[in-house]
Amino acid sequence: MKIRRAVALSLCLLLLTTGCWNSKDIQNMAYVTALGFDYEDGKIVTYVQVLNFMNIAKGEAMEIGRIVPNWIGKGEGRSVTESLNSIYTTSQLRIFWGHIKAIVMTEKYMQDDDRIKETYDFINRYREIRYNILLYGTKESVRDLFAMKSLLNMSPIESAMDTPSQMYSQRSFILPVYGFKILAQFNEPAEYAMLPSLSIDSKSWTEDKKNKPLFKIDGAYFFNDYKLAGWLTEDDLEGARWLQKKLERSAIHVPGKRNIDAALVLIKPKPSVHHIVQDGKARFRIKLTIQGYVDELVDNISKKEIEDHAAKVLQTEMRHTFQKGLDIKADVLQLGEVLYRENPKLWKSLSEGGQFILNEDSLDSVDVRVNLQHSGKYKLRVN
């Protein structure tokens, strides 16, 4: 009798246990790693870059140099949802959105702020898509971007589009932007969101003698309240990097008698920005302390001369970038955000009616101090 009861109880417990009836085999799903948006003939055009799970998995059997194919899907529709859903009709496999690493929007797509709002509503509402996704704008064809290969024919996710931190750690210029960051900037009245622009460079690298196109960050787009203000080149933005607290290393040339006296690598910036009020207008004062070391010495020059000349270079670059921002009415150095935090009443007064609060006189002073840490393996003299 006891045995029968035990068997009956065991059968009941088995009926209550959860199974794997709704599980999906990972090898039978299409993993979207990049999502693109364009606008053509009155329709929203979406692109997905899909990679085979087995091709991008790292392991002992991974074959470096073997070309990894990129699968690119295209959809069209009157809305973002309709456009993406049209891709399902030909996808053959279940599409998984949880591995998206980058989102790219064309310049034409970004010219309508309502489309931007619709896109971000979808991205942040859909549960599979995460917040820590890299965002880009582009002047290129999205299909061409998604067909790009990586250096050494490694996995396409080992590229400047999906893992820009690898390059930024050696050359810090335009900071990679994640979805959660730009979403916060869109909703801040005084901030200008900066979206890096992605391009294709077909001249710098070759595979043997064959040109090898690769990704390049060539500038950035600027937005205020979802509205596109304009685009600036990387050269235009040379001064903005010094206000990035996350800057890891960035190089400059110190001018001298023979054009260049030295090349420095600058690290660990400590910027601060404050405002003063003159004649009812806001004036901004930038102070920057930054460390550096000598990477190349062309002519004999003292440590103090290097520091002083380097400080002037940074001052010039920041004023140059400030002026370029004025040209497109974009607050590239985020000076208005400082005023909004320190003096919200004045900011509200100056920005009433959507007025741009900066002018030629807004940047009152730029004070830079460069501290040279060492001169590399050599002493500070030309060998």
Secondary structure, 3 states (H helix, E strand, C coil): CHHHHHHHHHHHHHHHCCCCCCCCCHHHEEEEEEEEEEEECCEEEEEEEEECHHHHCCCCCCCCCCCCCCEEEEEEECCHHHHHHHHHCCCCCEEECCCCCEEEEEHHHHCCHHHHHHHHHHHHHCCCCCCCCEEEEECCCHHHHHCCCCHHHCCCCCCCCCCCHHHHCCCCCCCCCEHHHHHHHHCCCCCCEEEEEEEEECCCCEECCEECCEEEEEEEEEEECCEEEEEEECCCCCCHHHHCCCCCCEEEEEEECCEEEEEEEEEEEEEEEEEEEECCEEEEEEEEEEEEEEEEECCCCCHHHHHHHHHHHHHHHHHHHHHHHHHCCCCCCCHHHHHHHHCHHHHHHHCHHHCCCCCCCCEEEEEEEEEEEECCCCCCCCC
